[in-house]
């Protein structure tokens, strides 16, 4: 069952739409409605922050079909009376215990107070952790041959006035990479996150410009457009304060657990065989 659940999570995460009204009924299975809200909650709880804004009509149908399959499989599981099986009941009890401990630990952690002074001392003593390296945000067009890449560069040079718009259009039409659907857009990255050839080319660009020569990597030939660049520098304390508090709470929590364990054992009746 875990394999099936993970499969549905992955498929829904890739294709679920946010364009439909949350309460809209997208399908009915044996008089039981499946709403868009149900689909969204299922996916968001599995992959927080997932983005479903880009979706074709065919992908919408795919999501609905996957949710129909899930509902039918669950109905069959109920007919098999799986919920009454001893091994299922035992596994469910174990999950309840684990969930209870998760909630207990969360409350115990949140009881720990961290002062601004302690947070600032940690920030000062671990300054190297809070140095942000230079990073860039780019779009790229991935092509199979050097000739294709040179042709794209020539087209972009010809109409430089609308360079960004033309780049996005050509990326959607010509790129063989998975980012084509988003106009070749990639997330922010630092030099070490990409293959050297790609990073060197990207970091050498000025904002709003493209590579004038095809960039060859093991994936093919790239044409790169620089959206934006962030210089190296220190991350301000206020930006990382909440993360520091989490770290300090975690460190103090370990000590708190040790003290709590010792105290509880002193008053408990424990027999080890």
C-alpha positions, 0 to 999 in steps of 0.5 A: 500500500505504501508504494501505491500511496507514494505513486499517487502523491508523485503524480498529483504533485506533478499535475494538480491544478490550482485553477479550479475552484477549491470546492468544485466537484471534479469527479463522482465515484459510486455516489461519492464526490471528489472535490478539487479541495480534496485533491489539493489538500492531499498533495499540499500535505505531502509536498508543502509549497508545491506549485500547480499553476501550470497545467494543460487540459490533458494533465487535468484529466490525468489527475482526475483519473488518478484520484478516481483510481485511488478512491476505487482501490480504497473501496476495494480495501474496505470490501476486503475488511482490511481495517479489522485485520490484527496486523492492520490494527497493530500497525495503526496503533503504532502509527498513533503512538508515533504521532502522539510522541511527535506532538509531545516532542513538539510541545516540549521543544516550544516550551524552551525559550531562546533570548535575542541575546543567545541568538545573536551570540550564536550568529556571531560565533557561527558567522561563516554559516551565514555567509551567502555565496553569489548566486544567479537566476537564469533561463536556458534553452537546451538543444541537441546540436551546436548548429541548433544552438547557434541558430537560436543565438542568431535569432535572438541577436536579430531582435535584441529589443524584445530579447527576454520575451523572445527567449521565453518563446523560443525556450517553450518551442525549441528547448528539449529540457524539462524547464521548457514549459516554464520558458527555460526558467531555473531556480536560483543557484550558486556555482557549485550547484551546476556543472562547471561549463554551465556555471562559468557561462552563467556567472560571466553574463550581465543581467539581461544578456545571453551567451553569444556562443553555445555552452556545451555540457554532457546534457547538450548545447545551452543558450543561457539568459541571465535574469538576475544576480546576487552578490556574495555577502552576509545574511542579516541576523533578522533573516536567519533569527528564526532558524537560529532559534530552532537550532538552539531549541534543538540543542537545549532539547537534547539536554532537557530530554536527558534530564526528563528521562532521568527524573521519570525513571526515578519515579517509575517502576521499571523491570529489565529482563 
